[in-house]
């Protein structure tokens, strides 16, 4: 129900696949589809960090460590706040509307 796909350089895709394989080897982690980006206005290292934070949240949801989509958003926000201090707004869900003004180089959708 969370739609993912990757748009970006081939090296980023390969890095994501390697990270996923390493994570799967570490335990019983479900395989997640690749993220789908509609708009990205951030550096690739920040984007990769955001994707990994989202993976952590979805994995926790799949393992029933958390139960609500807002908790997935909280996981992502806390990770982003820790690594990249600032004002992060995180929306997670199947259907929502938003109209936002963002800081330059800090948007991923």
C-alpha positions in Angstrom: 0.0 0.0 0.0 3.0 2.3 0.2 4.1 3.0 -3.3 7.9 3.2 -3.9 10.1 3.5 -6.9 13.5 5.0 -7.5 14.2 7.9 -9.9 17.8 8.9 -10.0 21.3 7.9 -11.0 21.9 4.2 -11.6 24.5 4.2 -8.8 21.9 5.2 -6.2 19.6 2.4 -7.4 22.5 -0.1 -7.1 23.4 1.3 -3.6 19.8 0.8 -2.5 19.7 -2.7 -3.8 22.9 -3.6 -2.0 21.6 -2.1 1.2 18.4 -4.0 0.9 20.3 -7.3 0.3 22.6 -6.6 3.3 19.5 -5.9 5.5 17.8 -9.1 4.3 20.9 -11.1 5.1 20.8 -9.7 8.6 17.4 -11.2 9.5 13.8 -11.7 8.6 13.3 -8.2 7.1 10.5 -8.1 4.4 11.6 -7.0 0.9 10.2 -3.6 0.1 9.6 -2.3 -3.4 11.8 0.5 -4.7 10.7 4.1 -3.8 9.0 6.2 -6.4 9.9 9.9 -6.4 7.7 12.5 -8.0 9.7 15.5 -6.9 13.1 15.6 -5.4 14.8 18.9 -4.4 17.6 17.7 -2.1 21.1 16.3 -2.3 21.4 12.6 -3.1 23.0 11.7 0.3 20.1 13.4 2.1 17.6 11.7 -0.2 19.2 8.3 0.5 19.0 9.0 4.2 15.3 9.9 4.0 14.6 6.7 2.0 16.4 4.6 4.7 14.5 6.4 7.5 11.2 5.6 5.6 12.3 1.9 5.2 12.9 1.7 9.0 9.5 3.1 9.7 7.8 0.7 7.2 9.7 -2.3 8.6 8.6 -1.4 12.1 5.0 -1.2 10.9 5.3 -4.6 9.2 6.8 -6.1 12.4 3.9 -4.6 14.4 6.4 -2.6 16.5 4.3 0.4 15.6 0.7 0.3 14.5 -0.3 3.6 12.8 0.9 5.6 9.8 1.5 8.7 11.9 4.1 6.6 13.8 5.9 5.9 10.6 6.0 9.6 10.0 7.3 10.1 13.5 10.2 7.6 12.8 11.1 9.5 9.6 10.9 12.9 11.3 13.0 11.9 14.3 15.7 10.4 12.0 15.7 13.5 9.8 15.8 15.8 12.8 18.8 13.9 14.3 20.8 13.9 11.0 19.7 17.2 9.4 18.5 19.7 12.0 15.7 22.0 10.9 11.9 22.0 10.5 10.9 18.7 8.9 7.2 18.0 8.0 6.5 14.4 7.2 3.2 13.0 5.7 2.6 9.3 5.4 -0.4 7.6 4.0 -2.5 6.4 1.0 -4.3 9.6 0.2 -3.8 13.1 1.3 -3.6 16.7 0.0 -1.0 19.2 0.8 0.1 22.7 -0.3 3.5 23.5 1.1 6.3 26.0 0.8 9.6 24.3 1.5 13.1 25.4 2.2 15.3 25.1 -0.9 17.0 21.7 -1.3 14.9 20.0 1.4 11.9 18.4 -0.4 11.2 14.8 -1.4 7.9 13.6 -2.6 
